[in-house]
Amino acid sequence: MKLPGNDAIARHPEEHHTTHRIKLPQRVVERPLRQVTRRLVMALLVLALTTFIVWIDRSGYNDNSDKQVDFLDAAYYATVTLSTTGYGDIVPYSDSARLTNILLITPLRVLFLIILVGTTLEVLTERTREEWRLSRWRSNLREHTVVVGFGTKGRSAIQTVCATGLKPEQIVVVDPSAKVVDAATAEGYAGVVGDATRSDVLLRAEVQRARQIIIATQRDDTAVLVALTARQLNRGAKIVAAVREEENAPLLRQSGADAVITSASAAGRLLGLSVLSPSAGMVMEDLIQQGSGLDLVERPVIKAEVGRGVRETEDLVVSVVRGHRVLGYDDPAVGKLQLTDRLITIVRVSPGSVVAPDARPLPPAG
């Protein structure tokens, strides 16, 4: 799919009007509407019970207007008695009716008021508590990782960065699907429901303070818009994005992405390599699967390696990152290693082990 420019935005305006909210990990909060509905049902049940009690003993009550109490009068008396102290137009005069008011109606009135007042207090308290949690969450969130899209690519990217020791609470997932975000929060990540092409959604994910942003959307045009918005909000973050079509990669780099992974062509090259050499294909699959077997790791040069050649290091070095250049291990320009260099090495990792904090795994090719 080649990007058609702004035409895609015009054909899909609904992508820019998605509602959004924040979901904190492993936290289930009853919605205020559900709380109010539940309390309202309880209040109506109390009202119905009070009406029934008055109706059963209606002969013990006196209506000043017609001296008789019918079912409507019983409902009226129950309503004004529970909500106020009564108007005095319908009064209990028999001993049984007065005793019923003392032992039953008065407790029901107190219960009715508790339900109404309790609903308001509970909703306000829960909202205040949630706002406090969100404020605290935002204030503590720094140098985190924002992942846009929690599909196959997004999940794999999170698994890879978590293999380096990154904690789940340092990952914020942004996705337009509430069910997808629910799945992310169930795994311990923070989640924001909304359209990541909108700046207010990314601001809710605190993207302006993020260290790195992973864009794993389903559409290439969406990835471009997310990269543009994210780069405007955070000039220093590292942005890595995936695209389906290789011809869209340059546009994504121009939009602010530091690295672009072409998922379709990368998968195709791996398929072709596996056909030519199944063993080589297995090795490449092992390299891009973080956390076990062989891993590609980027690490800084240690002091003991300064002034040495690439072949003199203990690790298997495949490339040297010097400034903004990536030099092959056999490039004559590498010469002697410098303290500011970074090495891309192949290391063996046992299952369950964690890569050293000063080493960064390379992004997967798919």
N, C-alpha and C positions, 0 to 999 in steps of 0.2 A: 504494500500500500504506500504509494507516494503521497506525501503530504500536499494537500491542495491549498495551503496557505490559510487565509482567514475564512475560506468557504466552509471549512469543517466546523468552525465556530458558529457560523450562521445557520448551518443545517442542524446543529445540535445545541440550541440555546438552553435546553433543559439541564445540561451538564453544569451550567453556571448559576443555577438557582436551587441547589440541593441544600436542605437544612442540615445543620451540623450540631453536634454536642460532644462533650468530652466524657469518656468512660475511663475511670480509674481501674486498675487491675484488682480482680478478686473482691469486688464490692458489689453487693446487690442492694439496691435502694428501691423501696416501694414508691411508685409514682404518686404525686399529690392527688391527681384525679381519682386514682384507685382508693386512696385513703379516704377522701371525701365521700365517695360513693359508698364505701363500706360503712362509714359512720352514719350516713344518711339513712341507709337501710335499717341500721340499729335504732335510730331515732324514730323511724316510722313504725317499727315493731313495738317500741315502748308506747307510742301514741295509740296504736291499735289495741294493745293490751289494756291501756287505761280506759279507752272507749268501751271495751267489752265489760270491764269491771263495773263501770257506771251504768251501762245498759242493763246488766243483770240485776242491779239493785235500784233501778230507776224509780221505784215506788217510794224510795226514801228521799228523793230530791224534789224540790219545788221550783217551778219556773214561774217567775213573777208575771210573765205575759199571759200565759194560758193555763197555769197551774199543772200542766202535764209535761212530762219529759219523754220525747220520742228518741229514735236512734240519732237523728241529726242533732238534737239537743245534747245527747250524750257525747257525740263527737266534738261539738262546740265546747262543751264544758271541759272535756279532756284537753283540748287544744289550748284554751286560755289558762287553764290551771297549770299545765306543764310549762308554758312559756312565760306566764306572768303570775301574779297572785290572785287573778280572777277579777271579774267585774261586779259580782254580787247579784247578777240577774238570775242565776241558777245556783241554788244553795242546798247543801244536805241538811235535812232537819231530823231524820230518824237517827236513833242511836247506832244502828248498824251502818248507815251511810257515813256518819261522822267517824265511827271506828275504822271503817274502810279507808277513809281519807287519811286518818292518822297512821295506820299501819301499812297501807299499800300505796295510796296516791302520792303522799309526801315523799317516800323513798323513790318512787318512779319519777317524780319531778326533779329530785336531786340527780338521779341517773341521767335524765334527759339533758339537764344543763351540763353535766360532766361530758356527755358525748359531744355536744355542740362546742363547748369551750375547749375540750380536749382536742377536737379535730383541728381547730385553728392553731392552737399551741403546737401540736405535733407537726403540722405542715410548716409553720414558721421555723420551728426548731430544726427540722430536718433540712430545710432549705439553707438556714444559717450554717448548720454543720457542714453541708455539702460545699457551700461557698468557701468556708474556712479550709476544707480539705483541698479544694482546687487552688486556692491562694497559696497554701503551703506547698502543694505539689509544684506549682509554677516557680515559686521562689527557690526551691531546691533543685530544679531541673536545669542543669548546665552541662555543656560538653556531651550532650546525648546524641543518639542516632535517630533520625526520623526516616521511617520507611513508608513510602507512598505506594500502596497496593499490597494486599496480603494474599496474593495468589501463590502459584507454585514458585515463581521467581522470587517474590518477596519473602516467602517462608525459607527458601534455600539460602537467601542472602542473610537473613537473621541467624540461621543456624551456623553460618560461616563466621559471622562476627562474634557470636556467642562462644565459639570455640576458642577465641583468644582470651576469654575471661570476662567479657562484657556482661554486666548484670542485666536481667530482663527489665528491671525498673528504669534502666537507662535507654530503653527503646520505646519510641512512640510510633504507633501504627496509624496511618491515615487512610481511610477507605470510604467510598460512598455508601457501602452496604452495612447496615446495622448488624446483620447476622454475621458478617465477616469480622467486624470489630468485636462482637461478642466472643467469637472464637479466639481472637487475639488476646482479649482480656482474660479469657479462661486459662491461657497459657502463661499469664503473669505480666503481659505487656500493657502499657497504657494505650488507650485508643481514642481517636477522634473521628467521629462520623461526619463526613462532608466531602465536598468537591475540593480537591487539593489545588486546583487552578485558581482558587479564590484566596486572596491574601489573608482575609479574616480567619479562614480555616487553618492556614499554616501558622498564623499567629497564635491560635489556640494550642497548637502543637509546640509552641515556643521554638519555631524554626529559626528565629533570629539569634538564638543562643545555642543552636545545635553545632556539633563538631562535624558531622557528616550527614548527608542526605542521600538516601537510596530511592531511586524512582523506578518502580516496577509495575507500571500501569499496563492495561491491556491494549491501549491504542497509542500509536506513535504521536499523533497530534496532541493528545492529552499530555504525554511526556514532555513535549516541547513547551507547552504552556506552563506546566508545573515547574520546569527548569527555569523559565523566565521569571516566574513569580518568586521562586525560592532564592534565586540569585539577587533579585532586587532587595529582598529582606535580609539576606545574609551574604555579604561580599566575601567572607573568609572561609565559609564552610566548603568541605570537599563534596562535590556532587557527582554521583555515579548513577548512570541511567542505562536502561535497557531499551532497545528498539527491535522491532520485528524485521524491518527492511533495512539493508545496509545503505541504501541511497538516502535514508533519512538521518544517518549518523552525523554528517557535517552540519546539518541544520540544528541538531541537538547540541553539538559542541558550541555553535555560535550563540545558542540560547543560554549558555552558562555552565554546561556540564563539563567536568574535568576529565571524565572517562566515560566512554560509551561502549556498551557491550551489545553486539548484534546477535540476538538469540538465534534467529533462523540460520544465518550463515555459519555461526559457531557450531550449532548442532549438525549442520550439513558437513562441515569439515571433519568433525569427529566421526560422523558416519563413514565418510570416504576413507579416513585413516584406518578405521576398524576393518573396512573391506580389504584394503591393501595389506594391513598387518594387524590382525586381531590382538596380538600381544601389545603392540604400540598403542592401540586404542584403549586397552585396559589400563596401561600406565598413565595415559592422559586423563582418563576418567578418575583414576586414583589421585592424580595431582590436583584436580579441581574439586575433589571431595575433601573438605576440610575436617581435620580431627582424627584421622587414622591413616595408616600407611605412609605414603609419600605426600608431603605438603610443600607448596611454594610459599616461602616466607620472605618478607622484606624486613631487614634488620639494619641497625647502624653499625658502622665500623668501630671496633673496640681499639683501645690505645695500643694493644699488643700487635695489632695488624697494620698500623700506620707505617708506611714506607715499604711494605711487602708487596709482592705480586699477588694476583688473583689466585694462582695455583698454590701459593704458600699458606692459604687459610685452611682451617680444619674442615670447613663446610664445602659442599659442592656448589660453587657460585656459577650462576648462568648469566647474570647481568649486573652492571654497576650503575647506580643512579647517581649522577653527578650534576648538581644544579637542576636544570630542567631537561637534561639529556639522559637517555637510557642507552648505555653502551654495552655491547656484547662482551662476554668474558675474554674473547680473543681479539678485541678491538685494540689496535696499537695505541689509541688515544688514552686508554686506561692507565697504562704505565704503573706507577706505584699508588697504592691506596692512600687516600687522604682521610683525615678525621671527619670531614663533613660528608663523606660518601655514604651511601646506603647500598647494601648488598641484597640482591635477590637470589636466594639460595633454595636448594632442595634438601629438606630434612625429613627424617623418619619420625613419625609420631605414633605412639601406642594409643590404642582406643581408650578414650576417657581422659587423656592428658590434656593440658591446657598450654597453648603457645605462650611464650614469655611475653610480658606486657610491653616490652620495647620492640617487639616484632609485630609486623602487620601482615596478615595473610593477603594474598592477591585476590581480587574479586573473581568469582567463578565465571567461566566462559559462557554459561547458559542462563 
